[in-house]
Amino acid sequence: MKLFQHSLLSAACACLLLFVVTSCYGQQSDSNYRIAVIPETLSLEVDETARLTGTVRDAGGNAVHDSVFFYSLSRESVSVSRSGLVKGLQPGTFELQAYALTPGNQRLTATIPVEVSFPPITDIAFTGRPGRMYADTRRPVTLSVTDAKGFDRNPGEVTLTSSDSSVAYVDNFGQLHAKKPGAVTITAQAGEATARRRTEVVVNPVTTIELTRKGEQQTRTGDVVRFTASPKNAEGRVIDDMPVEYSLAAQPDNNRGEASPAQVKEDGRFVARKPGTYTVLARAGTVFAEQTIGVEARDIQREVEVVGHALVGDVHTSDLWVWEGVDGNDYAVTGTWGGNGEAYFWDVTDPANMTIIDTVTVDARTVNDVKISEDGRVGVITREGASDRKNGIVILDVRNPHEVEIISEYSEGLTGGVHNAFIYEDHVYAVNNGRRYDIIDISDPGNPETVSRFELDTPGHAVHDVWVEDGIAYSSNWDDGVVAVDVGSTPAADSPETHEVGTGSPENPVQLGSYSYPSGWNHAAFPFRSQSTGDFYVIAGDEAFPNGLFVQDKPTIPAGWIHFIKFEGGWDHPKEVARYRVPEAGTHNFWVKGDTLYVAYYNAGLRVVDISGELMGNLYEQGREIARFVPTHHRGRIPNAAMSWGPHPYKGYIFVSDWNSGLWALKLTD
Amino acid sequence: MKRVLLLLVLFLAGFCHHTAAQTHHLYVAAESEDKVYQLAFDARSGEGDIRDSIAVGQFPTENEGPHGINVGIEGDYWFLSLAHGNPYGWLYKFTTGGNKFVSRTELGMFPASMEMSKVTGLLYVVNFNLHGDMEPGTVSVVDPRAMTVVSEITTGIMPHGSRMSEDGRYQYHVSMMTDELIEINASALKISRRLSVAPEESASASSAANPPGKTEAIAQPTWVDPHPTQGLVYVANNKSNEIVEVDTQRWEVSRRYNTGKAPYNLEISHDGQWLVASYKGEGATGIWNLQSGKEVARITNSRRIPHGVAIAPDSRYAFISVEGIGGEAGSVDVIDLQALQRVEVIEVGKQAGGIVYWKTTY
């Protein structure tokens, strides 16, 4: 027995020893292999190809096998086949990876640096106005620069010189300064590429400038005043091609550490943010003219009265719609976010006593959007997070809001989730999985039918929301900005140009125009024609959470603002002319009624903004804010934290849904 | 010799003690909560708890849907697919334990399950395209160090269930709407084989020969898992209520098991003894003995919709994520594979789905 125990122990120890030794030996063995790639680095031109070969070698440098595979870490800039055929696609420094197995099945990797050189610049062209300047003026030198592969290159790579600096010279910022009459040649050079432009400097004939203004004599902050400078020669003739620069001197009423209180654009438009006295200067060469303007406070602020509040504290509240029911009473519907798939129906006939009169529960976690048809008979709610992952929309009979009935559930092609929807003339425009919007005929609400889809064709395109007015759908598309689409435009449709009514239809949506901006935060869109000026705008709103969003426990600080886009000269000519930006806060949904903008500005609450007259600059800083209300409640979903989601001005009241505190009814007081 | 004996006794005693006192650590994703939960289950006390909850995504007011989750082969990072983007989904990378966000990269439409290959060190993520047109989907192959997509492999319609062979040489997934099991050569980054897993009498009707958009999937497979030691893979046929065993040498179906309603996920235990399958259609988990080919237990889950399966390395416990419906919280059911009963329920966020075993501590 003793011998048996001894043998057993010995065997166990031997096994342990063998295991340890084998493991160590195996590791040492595999660590001696490496991938040898030839060449070890690559330098390529764009479109040039090269062949990599890889072998697995042992410690002695002997080739073991050549089953080495390759891939690129920058496929759009340098490609490589599995077997090692490389092609440079774009200039820059990149990496390829090689991988293989050791005989012991351990993974080996190697990195191959690749330098794809920039092609030489081959073409430089002067753009902009022809080479004639008046003495004592300046203008930027503009260039078009391309390389041997047709890539646009930075004009900063080009050196600019003048043949006679005493006549004209180029400064470090690419500005050409004309000093005295004469002729010079400006040379633009990069490598072997050269372009020349002869510039003639002529006598500056301007002796006077007539500076006039157009606009209200009684100027308030936020009012845009148009200054026009007419440079004239000694005979009083206007010199049309004389460049004029505008600037201003400011004397704000409150000058204690005030930043720039006004601005003047290059076309002479002026707007003041603060009351004070301002002098606008116009310069043409060495000749100046000035005009002083007094600006008063806009003084339009009003108080907000809380008429009613219905706390929803157990779930986040999402979108809101208010309508007059077929019985003449007033009703509202609100969605819920991250909850149990509920939509709440409210009687808001007496806004001081808003009560839930019915609840519709569907298989969803979020009912983000709620909409009611214009005749108050049909409702649509959107679904996200359905347990069977078939989201889509739910169509409701809301003729009796006390007993709302589900007419149909429609998820055909919409299973990815519908975040937003809009009802317009018996059709639902449903945002489909953030990719496109589907247009669904609900003339027979029990049998909805998709009649078409609208989807952009840009790389990585997306859509967040859509709003339809007079047959034009305005969608908000993150990076792709706002997009206007004719889905059956009517004669009443706002348009920046004369267009053929009914170019598109629900079955055949036709894109009219679009505007995008660098942040890619476009979340909502709303068209509006100014009642005071007749100007047509599309307002684009942002949504962004650079500081995160806190669903449970603490307030959130979103970001983003409202962009005012003017299509002067047609759908193909969008221009962002103004913004409304509250600092340290972020926008969500908004509404325009008359010349007043109502913004649910998330953590900054409801903002009511005067958008009458021409718009320019940041309206927030111009005293255009009429009122604000920051809704919070100590028993809110997140206590004491405003997160205003959607406003709806209705019959003299402003209804607001707040993510944390439910439904509010507000009124502006005099 | 006494010293050696003492060391061996201590070693064995310590080993036995560790087995009883081990704690199992997992991650589970809650798809409608946009959160991932780090869980621990103490085998000695039989109690589980949440060690951390991690908010994920970029658009908090929209549901981005964390769906697939896995831990890298080195164990330093966990990877998460977010189903909804603008409109493409994302792959996120976090540190294990610290749960710090590292980086992310954009993938295809509704990226779902994933696994890393020992051979290539690459991550293979199927883009389920659950909400798109019936068109061929893709498998995104990602370098997890650089978090860069290095290849997109076109595959069947609605691919799902990305799992690697034990040696890391092959990736397996299923094509839900063409009733196929598909094998990818992990090194060549190419599809190497396809096999219909539909019931024989209907296989022709659901073959890949059907034009896109006209498929009539009979089996609708949703998951696949290779056997750890044998040349077999197991496929969950969600629609035809069966589990299919495929012989990878002969590349043919070798056995079919009739299961509970709508088997969705499955996993083979590391000792190769058990197959655990979630029956999404009946709120239960099936435990199969692979040697006998019999279902030895069908255990009712704590909620109605069981989703994912993860099994501890010691093959003792199975962890089932359970979705819940509507506002109902999700959960993770812990099943003792020896006792064949549910021993713990850990409450997590809504629509618990992707689940992965992380590590064992003692």
Interface residues (C-beta under 8 A of the other chain):
Chain A: H6 L9 A12 C13 S67 F69 Y71 S72 L73 S74 R75 R82 E95 Q97 Y99 L101 N105 R107 T109 V315 W337 G338 G339 N340 G341 T361 D363 A364 R365 T366 N368 E384 G385 S387 R389 G413 L414 T415 G416 G417 H419 N432 N433 G434 R435 G460 H461 A462 W478 D479 E543 F545 G548 L549 V551 T556 W659
Chain B: M1 V4 L5 L8 E31 S32 E33 D34 A55 Q58 F59 P60 T61 E62 N63 G65 H84 G85 N86 P87 Y88 E106 F110 K118 V119 T120 G121 L122 L130 H131 G132 D133 V141 D143 A146 T148 V149 V150 S151 D167 S187 A188 L189 I305 E323 G324 I325 G326 G327 E328 K350 Q351
